[in-house]
Amino acid sequence: MYDVIDAARSIAPRLRAAADQSEAERQLPSALVSAMAEAKLFSLLTPAAYGGADVDPLTAILAVEQIG
């Protein structure tokens, strides 16, 4: 099974490194958006039948906590 918490944990350092750029541009760099989409971090609670991660609410919260 795909682990969204590990995926979020691996993306978090890249998000922190891009914080100044993101703030200055008022948006995330497109490479990070792509990485987050590939990791299904934008669709944590969406059913797998619709292409989502289909995780339970606690797992979703823990994944969001990693990138927060």
N, C-alpha and C positions, 0 to 999 in steps of 0.2 A: 504494500500500500504506500502511496505517495505521502510523504511527511511534510505538510505545509509549515509546521513549526520550524523544522530544520531549514526549509527553503527561505522562510522569513529571516531566520537567524543568519543565514549566509548573505542575504541582501542588505541587512542592517548596516554593516560597516560602509558599504557603498553609499547608502543614504546619508549617513553622518558625514562622509567625506564631501558630499555634494551639497551640504546644507547651505553654505554661503552662496553658491551659484543658484540654488533653488530659490533662496530668498531674494536675491538680486533680480532674477528673471521672473519671479512670481509663478514658477512652474517647475515640475520635476524634469530633469534631462530625459530626452526621449529614450535613451538607452536603459535608464532605470525603469521607466514606465513599461518598456518591452519586457525587461527581466521580471518585473512584478506580475505582468499579465501572463507570462509563460509559467510562472510559479503559481498561477491561479489565485493570487492574493486579492484580486478584485472580485472574485466570485466564490469566496469561501463557503457561503451557505447555499449557493446555487446547486441544484441537483446535477449529478453526473450526466444524466440523460440530456441535459442542456449545456454540457461542456464545463460545468463548474467543479469545484473541489469536493462539494458534498460532504463537508465535515460537520460535526456536531457543534453547538454553540460554544462550549467550553474551549474546544480546539481552535475555533475561530478567534476567540478572545485572546488566547495564548499566542497565536500567530500575530495578531495585531499588536500585542504588547511587545513583541520582538522588534517590530519596525517602528514602534512609537518612540 
